[in-house]
């Protein structure tokens, strides 16, 4: 599988998260299209089929990511 450079992944995640925070899915068609494009690119870059899974996978591949799965940790 091709692995995206960490800088590319970081940029994709930042762009997607920014658009999500701005509720881009409710915005103009061009903005929604950009968000969908980012989601597809994240999925391809991480080898996943769901953007939420792609975001988690990208975060675990970025420098400083912990090797443990946070979902398994208990409070």
C-alpha positions in Angstrom: 0.0 0.0 0.0 1.2 3.5 -0.8 1.9 5.6 2.3 1.3 9.3 2.3 4.0 11.5 3.6 3.2 12.7 7.2 3.2 16.3 6.0 0.6 15.5 3.4 -1.5 13.6 5.9 -1.3 16.4 8.4 -2.4 18.9 5.8 -5.3 16.8 4.7 -6.4 16.2 8.3 -6.1 19.9 9.1 -8.1 21.0 6.1 -10.9 18.4 6.7 -11.2 19.2 10.4 -11.3 23.0 9.7 -14.1 22.5 7.2 -16.0 20.2 9.6 -15.6 22.8 12.4 -17.1 25.4 10.0 -20.0 23.0 9.2 -19.0 23.0 5.5 -21.4 20.1 4.8 -24.1 22.7 5.1 -22.3 25.3 2.9 -22.1 26.1 -0.7 -21.9 23.3 -3.2 -18.2 24.1 -3.9 -17.3 23.9 -0.2 -19.2 20.6 0.2 -17.5 19.2 -2.8 -14.1 20.2 -1.4 -14.9 18.5 1.9 -16.0 15.3 0.0 -12.8 15.5 -2.1 -10.7 15.7 1.1 -12.6 12.8 2.6 -11.9 10.6 -0.5 -8.3 11.6 -0.5 -7.9 10.8 3.2 -9.5 7.4 2.6 -7.1 6.6 -0.3 -4.1 7.9 1.6 -4.9 5.7 4.6 -6.3 2.6 2.8 -9.7 3.0 4.4 -13.2 3.3 3.1 -14.7 5.6 5.8 -13.5 9.1 6.6 -13.8 8.7 10.3 -11.6 5.6 10.2 -9.3 7.5 7.8 -8.9 10.3 10.3 -8.0 7.9 13.1 -5.6 6.1 10.8 -3.9 9.3 9.7 -3.6 10.5 13.3 -1.8 7.3 14.2 0.7 7.7 11.3 1.6 11.3 12.2 4.8 12.0 14.2 4.1 11.9 17.9 1.2 9.5 17.6 1.1 6.9 20.4 1.2 3.3 19.4 -1.7 2.3 21.6 -5.3 2.4 20.5 -6.9 5.1 22.7 -10.3 3.4 22.5 -8.9 0.5 24.5 -7.8 2.7 27.4 -10.1 3.0 30.4 -10.6 6.1 32.5 
